[in-house]
Amino acid sequence: MTPMLRKSLDVWHVIKSRYSIYFVLVVMFCMCALLNENFLSPRNLANISAQISVTTILAFGETLLIIGGMLDLSCGSVLAFAGLMSVYFFKLTGSLPLAFSIGLCFGMLWNLLNGILVRYFKAPPFIATLAILAMARGSALLFTKGRNIYQIGDFVWFGQGSIGFVPVPVIFMVLIAVITWYILHHTTFGRSLYAVGGNEEAARASGINVGRIQIGAYLINGAFVGLAGLLLMSRVNAGLPNAGIGYEFEALTAAIIGGTSFSGGIGTAGGTLAGAFIVGFLNNIMNLTGVDSYLQQVIKGAIIALAVIYDIRAKTKRSQKGLGGVEHQGETKTSA
């Protein structure tokens, strides 16, 4: 293979790995537009953006954690508890800023527990966050005795208000996307997160405080989850202790489809946002075309399986490419 051809192939592989998700997004958008004439209506597109805002914010938290080699299965339950606390304190005080702060604080407190279990008790993230899932959901049901909280007044602004023609939840979603992008690409914390997820032992040997990075990632995720909780409660106009069931899987789906690798060390904010819109477009077009709700679950499960298979194959190719590079260097040294 000539050097020119090898260089061209390398460029093509880089483009494919970085931008293929955006190509899939464009293809999905075009297919949905062809399948149903109502898909392109401004109202429908605005509804899609508002509907995916909560799970997309959760997906950004999952992206940070998965890049760092961690996971959060508790976000749906923590979302419910944090949202309930926001509603409760708003009804007590009538203060939107206080309600906002309370939601973020409780999301961070539960995720601090996640981080402590993972960091100091060496619990696998899957088990640690599964335990918090049960604890947070039980606490939400215990606090309200299983009853919903109604008549939440101006609290609905978070989920139903708009600034100009843009819904408030969409503004928050874009803001969290920008924050996630900035953290990953313009902070020492973000670079350390990639290093920890890529090879924890190597990161520790290079002087990175792995425990601080892990707990920091869970705290940021907690803030995102708390925000998602108050947005959801205000959107449905009630405090629901059973809200958010299954949202962790929606968030994981968006992150995985967006190219975040379960092996850690790989992922982008832009990819996750594209993955969230792909899921949103898929859900919307299935509803518009009348696909059975049970069949929709089967389709989404199959998409997750395909995304994981693709991730495993991509990881295998990267490993083989790395080994090939080592062998090539060895041959060069031997011939020299």
N, C-alpha and C positions, 0 to 999 in steps of 0.2 A: 504494500500500500504506500503510495507516494505521500510525502509530508503535507502537500496541499490538500489531498483528499482526506487525510487523517484530521487535519485542522478543520476542514469543512464539516466532517462528521461530529467532531467535538462541539463545534458551534451549534449544530443541529440538536445534539443531545441536551445542551444547556438550554436552548430555546424551548425544547419540548418539555423538559423537567420544570421550567419556571413558569411557562405561559400556557400549558395545555389545559389547565383548569378554566382559564378565561375563554379559550376556544370552545370548550364544552358548554360553558354558560351561554355563549352566543348561539350555539347550535340549539340548545334547549329553548332559548327564548324564541327563536325562529320557528321551531317545531310547534311550540305552544300557540303561537300566533296563527299558524296554519290550521291547527286543530279546532280552534274556537274563535269566532270573531269578537267575542266579548273580552278576550284576554287582554287586548291592547287598549282597552278603554282606560282613561286616566284614573277613574274611580277604582277600577280593579287593581291597577298597578300600585296605587296608593294603599289599598287594603292589604296587598301582599306585603309591602314594606312594613306596614304597621303590625301585621300579624306575626312576622318573623322577628320583630325587634327584640322580644324577650328572650327567645331561644338563641338568637344570634349573640346577644350580650353574654349569655351563659357559655356559648361556644368560644368566645374570645378568652374567657377564663380557662376553659378546658385546653385551649391551644397553648397557653402559657405553661400549664401544668404538664401536658403531654410532651412538649418540647424539652422540659426539664426531667423527663422520665417518671412523671407522676400521673395522677388521675383523680377525678372527683365524681363519685357516684351519688353524693349527698346533695347536689345542688338543687334538685327539685324540692326536697323536704326543707332545706335551709331557706330557699326562696319563700316557701309558705310561711315559715316562722317569722322571717324578717319582715315580710309584707304585712303579716298580722300585727306585729309590734308597731309598724309605721301607722297603720290604721288606728290602732288602739290609742297611741299617744296623740295622734291628730285629733281624735274625738275628745280627749282630755283637755288639750291645750288650744286647739284650733290653729296651730302653727305649722305651716307647710315646711319651712326650713328645718324645724325640729324633727318632724316626721321623716323628712329625707335623711337627716343625720342618723336617726334611730335605725332606719332600715339598713344603712351601710354598716353601722356599728355591730348590729346583731349578725349580719352576714359575715363580718370579719371575725367576730368572737367564735362562731361555730367553726370557721375555717382555721382559726388559731388552734383549736382542738385537733383538727385534722393534721395540721403541721406538726404539733407536739407528738401525736401518735406515730407519725411517720419518722420524724427526726430522732426523738429521744427514746421511744419504745421500739423502734425498728419494725413497726408494723407495716406490712405491704400496703400501699395506697388503696388497693382494691378492698382489703379487709377493713382498714381504718375508716374509709369514707362510707363503706356499707354500714358500719356501726353507727356513724354519725347520722346517716340517712334515717335509721330507725329511731334514734334519740330525738332528732329534730322534729320528725313527724309526730312522734308521741307527745313531745312538749307542746306542739301547736294544738293538738287535739285536747290535751289536758288543760291548757290555758283557757280555751274557749268552751270546754266541756262538749266538744264536737259540734258546737253551734256556729253559724255564720254571723258576721258582724255587718249590719246594714246601716243605711243612712250616713254615708261617709262624706257628704257635702262637697266642698271645694277640693277635696283630695283627688277627685276624678280628673283634675287638670293634668296630672302627670301622665295618665294613660289616654285621655280623650281630648286634651287641649291641643292647640296648634299655634305656631308662631308664623304668621303670614299664612301661606297655604301648606306649610310643612308640619305634619303631626309631631307632637313633642316626643313620642317614643322613637321616631325615626331620627330625630336630632340627637337623642341620647345614644342611639345605636351607632351613628356616624362618629360621634365624639369618642365613644369607647373604641371604635375601630382605629381612630387616629392615635389614641393613647397607647393601645396595644402595639401598633406599628412603631411608635416612637420608643417604647420600652425595649422592643426587640432589636431595633436597628441603631439606636442612638444613645444607649446607656450601657454602662459597665455591667449593670445587673442583667440586661438582656443577653449580652455576649457570654456572661457567666452561665446563664440558664442554658444556652445552646451547648456550652462545654460540659455542664453537668449531665445533661441528657445524652450527649454523645458518648461520654466515657467518664463515669463518676470518679473512678479511681485516678485517672489521669488528671481530672480537674482538681481533685484534692491535692495531688502531688505538685501541681503548678501553683498552689497557694490559695486556691479559691475556697472560701468558707462555705462548704456544701450545705451545712445545716441552715445557715442564714439565708441562702438562696432558696432552699426548699420552703422554709416558713414564710419568707417574703412572697413567694409565688402563691402560696395558699391565702395570704392576707389580701393580695391584689384580687385574686379570684373571689374572695369573700365580699369585697366591695362591689364587684360586678354582680354577684348573686343577690346581694341586698338591693341594689338598684333594680335588677330584674324583678324582684319580689314586689316592690312598691309600684312599679309600672304595671305589673299584671293585676294587682288588687284594684288599682284605680281604673284599669281598663274594663274589668268585669263589674265595677261599681259595688264591691263588697269585699270583706275580709273572709277568705275561705281557708280553713285549716287543711282541707284536702286538695288545695290547688297545687299545680306543678307536678302531678304524678306523671312519670315518664318523660319529663322534660330533659332529664340528664341524657337520655338516649337520643333525643332530638339534637341536643347540643353536640354530643359526640359524633353523630352522623354528619353534621355540618363541618366539624373540624376534620374528620377523616376524609370526607369527600374533597375538602379543600386542600388536601395534600399533607396534613400533619401526620407524621409517621409515629405509629405506636412504639417503634423502637427507640424513639427519643432523638433529640438533636436536630429535627427537621420540621419546619412549619413556618407559615407567614400569616400576618393579619389579613392581607389581601386575598390569599387563598381561602381562608376561613369565611370571609365575607362572600366570596364567590360561591363557596359550597353551600352557605346558608340560603342564598338566592336560588341555587339549583334546586334545593329541597323545597323552598317556598313555591317556585314555579311548578314543580312536580305535584305538590299537594293541591295547588290551585287548579291546574288543568284536570286533575283527576276528579275534583269536585264539579268543575264546569261540564265535564263530559259524562258525569253520572257514574263513575266507577264505584263499585260497592266498597263500603268503609272497611270491611274485613279484608277484602282483596288489597286495599291500599296498604294495610299493615304488612301483608305478605310482600308486596313490591318493595316497600321501604326496608324491610329486613333483608331482602335479596340484594338491594343496593349496598347496604352495610357490608354484607358478606363479600361482594365483588370488590368493594373499596379495600377491605382488609387483605384479600387475595392479591390485589394489585400492589399494595404496600409491601407485602412479603416478597413478591417477585422483584420489586424494585430494590429492596434491601439486598436480596441475593445477588442481583446484577452488580450493585455497588461493591459488594464484598469481592465478587469475582474480578471486577475491574481493578480493585485495589491489589488483589493478589497478583493479577497480571502485570501491574505496574512494578511490583516488587521483583517479580521474576525477570522482567525486562531489564531492570536496573542491575540485577545480579549477572545477567548474561553480558551486559555492557562492560561491567567491571572485569568479568572473567576474560573476555576478548582483549581488554586493555592490558 
